[in-house]
Amino acid sequence: MFGGIVEGTGTILRSAAGPRGGRELAIRTPFDDVKLGDSIAVNGVCLTATSIEGTLVSMDVGPETLERTTLGRLGGGDVVNLERALAYGDRIGGHLVQGHVDAVGLIRSVSARDNAIDLWVDVPRELHRYVAPRGGVAVDGISLTVTDVDPRGFALSVIPHTWKVTNLATRGVGGGVNVEVDLIARYLARLLETRDPNGLSLEKLEALGYGSAGR
């Protein structure tokens, strides 16, 4: 589990074919204390450290993850957002992020203001139900607040500090970003989908004498 607060950026040194249709990423990180088996979010995707040489960390990416995220598009020299997994007791400065990307979004527009950079991101229609103004969303692993929605996607307002310490500045119109919707929104939607239609309702309560009809 992650908090959506990027700790630093890393640089892809190698992206090579891996076993069973996957890939192996070798990333120069800002971390000197990573251990084998540690979880690290790379552009919002939870990966496991499989090899460590100083600050050079290698991680395997499975074929399903390559299909669902932008990691398969990475090559040598590309800059990625990095966050190590939360430990119990850590502060959560953003919102809970699993590192399980829902879809790739496309940047529709980027515009700068005096104190913020505004982005519109287009996402598949099936994600729209999970996104609401002032709700949370993770974009390339960054916890951000949705400022607006429309039939194509959602808007974000990024403060200059976040723009500076992440890789967002390397993204342009048409660029792909990994999007993970809010965990709570996803579970609430699932709960509503699977609720028992024969369960309690206002009409049933009134029929049993608990509503206005029984007074």
Summary of the structure (lengths in Angstrom):
residues: 215
radius of gyration: 20.5
end to end distance: 50.1
largest distance: 74.6
contacts: 654
relative contact order: 0.17
helix: 22%
strand: 39%
